[in-house]
Amino acid sequence: MARCGGRSLISSLLLLLVALLTISPSRGFVKTEKKIKSASFLSPKLVMNPGSVANPFLFDIDFPRGHIGIKGFDAEVVDQDGNPVPLHQTYLHHWVVQPYYVRKGFNLSQRDMPRNHGFSRHLGSKPDYILVRNGGLCRNTVRHFFGLGSETRKTSTRVPDPYAIEIDNPEETPDGYEFKWLLNIHAIDTRDVVDKSGCTECRCDLYNVTIDEYGRAIKPDYKGGLYCCYDKTQCLLRNGFDSVDEKTRTLYLKYTVRWVDWDSSVVPAKVYILDVTDSWEPSQGSTGDSQEHFCHVEYEVKPCKTNGDGCVDVKKKSLMMPFNGYIVYGAAHQHAGGIGAALYREDGEGICTSMPKYGNADEPGNEAGYIVGMSSCYPDEPVKVTSGETLTLEFNYSSAVGHTGVMGLFYILVTQQLPEQESSLPALFQAHTKSVSFLSFLAATVVVAVVVLIAAVVYRRQKREDGYQSLST
């Protein structure tokens, strides 16, 4: 009986040891993969001819409704049969989406867009519509929430767990208003044009325009950009400016939204867009307030005076951050000729580098000569930024040849809070270390107990054998 009891106790201790060694530490925050919903939508149609430009503002587009958290937003141009359209046929200069509030019963249309898209129309003492702007510094022009260009197919917009972009919080909706979305698509049909690159860079001489879409004279030194390729302008065709009617095609922007229903497990992240063309300069008494900023959105890269691949145009801008928070995502937007962008601290410490991917074939998503993707940053640990801290943007373009109308936008997602389980990363690490140490201590204790028990059993057995005497003697 003693041997059986000893063996039973040893087996129990060994099982306890195995159980202790297989215990895993806490997994932290609740992931949202199983909660994510996804839906694809089509924009209103775009009717395109060779060389034509479409740049409409489309209101009240289809979008998931209710109090939700956006986890991703992807888009591409497709034809009427749903087939992806390559960039060398229709160049997607950009698409942007932005939420807004509109007075109940009031319907917005393209003709309601005032000069410079200022959205300042009022009815009585209240505006007919109110834009919901991102948290960035240049809120006069760079106001949207999401937006990319030719790189859209291969740029990740995934919002990492447990974060999401909070949308349509009913507590924030003004009385008498509804929450809706607008979409701006800028597409250029480059079939049969004289110069595809020149058309996509909106060179004014190829569009034969001298005034912008608001009737204002374009300055003589303005070589190309948004002022010259607005809605319904026409890029020069090989056979002149007359489009070929039989080549008319109907296109759509197909956009896919991923989201979760909002609940307490989701941590809000806010969109901030920084622009390397920001005119702000530090000065005594400057607070970095958005009223002190103006973004030109685009700029010209002039060709270098020497030939070769070593010609690089470097544009930098240091900006005072308007938030306390943690960066959990970053990605840049560049045009053809772009060779990379970065966001870093004043001391040179890198925060995010976003590099372009160029295509090398003909199929959609891999078009030769076009940027078909930008790398996105997902820091292993959220990057803490303090309000008033200065960060530097850097955008690099090849200047072996000149480029007009290029852009240097940097998108970041910022959270003001970390998940409860990770409110302090050092503390979390210490807690994990303590947990592992405690388990190791228990395991060691069990091992020692097993060894001592085995030794005791062996000792008792040997003692009995040494003292045995026959009863028959």
C-alpha positions, 0 to 999 in steps of 0.5 A: 500500500505504501508503494502504491500511495507513493507512486500515486503521489508521484504521478499526481505531482508530475501531472501538476508539473505538466499542467503548470508548464503548459499554462500560457499568460494572458492574451491581452486585449480582445481581437476583432477579427471575428467581429469585422463586417465587410461590404463593397459598393459602387459609386455613381457612374463615370462616363469617360472618353479618351482624354476626358477628365472626371472629378465629381463630388458625389454626395450621400454615397452608399456606406455602412450606417450606424455607430461603427468603427472603421477597420479599413477602406479600399477602392479601385476603378472597375468597368460596367462588368466589374472588371478592374481597369488598368492605370494606363487606360484610366489613371486614378489621380485620387479618390477621397471620402469624407463624412458630413452632417446635412440638414434633414430634408436638404439634398446636396448636389454638385452645384452646391459646391461653393468656390474652393469647396469651402462649404460655407452656405447657410440657411438662416442661422445654421449651415445646410451642411457641416463637414466632419474633418480629420484631425490634421493641421491643414483643415482648410484644404486637406479635410478628408478621412480616407484617400489614395490614388494610383497606389490604392490596390496595394496599399494596406489601410487595415486599422490594427486591433483593438483600434478603429475609427469611430463614425456616427456617434449619435451623441455628436450629431447636431439636432436636426441633422443627418450623418452622410458621406461624400466621395470625390473621384479624380480620374483621367482617361489616357487612351489615345492621348499624346502624352500619358505621363503629361496627362496624368501630371495635369500639364496645362499645355496638354489641357489647353486651359488658361483659367481654373474651374472657377474662372480665375486666370492661371498664373503663367509660371504654373506648369501643371496640377489640379488647376488644369485638369478639373472636371470635364477638361480634355487632354490632348489626343493623338488626332486632336481634341475630338473624342471618339464616341464609340470609345465611350465607356462607363466606369465606377469606383468600387470601394470596400469598407470593413467595420465593426459595430461600436462597443466598449472593447474598441479603442478609438483612433483618429485620422491625422493628415500631414502635408509637406506643402504646409506653409506654417513656420515656427514663430514666437507666440505660435501655438501651431493652431490649424488657423495658422496653417495653409496647405498647397496640396501639390508642388512642382519637382524641377529637373536637376541640372545634371543627368543621372539617377542620382538626381533627387528632390528632397522636400522637408517640413517640420510641424508642431503636433496638435495632440497627445497620443500614440501613433498606431499606423502610418502611410504616405501618398506619392505620385509617379517619380516618388521614391519614398517618404518618412516621418521622424522626430527632431533628433532623427529618430524614425517613426514611419517610412513609407516606400512606393512599389512600382508595377512592371507589367500591364495587368491591373495592380502591376502597371509598369511605370505607375506607383501601384502601392505604398508600404504602411507602418504598423509599429510593434509598440504605439509611438508616443507623441506629445502635444507641441512636439515637432515632427518632420516630414520628408518626401523624396522624388526623382528629379532626373526629369521634372514632375508637375502636380506631385503630392506629399501627404502623410496619413497617421492614425492616433489613439489618445488611449491604449487598451486597458491591458496595455495601458503601460507597456513596461508594466505589462512586461513586468507583469508578464515577467512576474507571471513567468517567474512565479510559474517557474518557481512553482515548477521548481518547487514541484520538481524538488518535492518529487525528488525528495519524495522519491528519495524518501520512498527509496530510503524506506524500501532499502531500510526494510530490506536491510532489517528483514529476519525470517519468521521460521528461524 
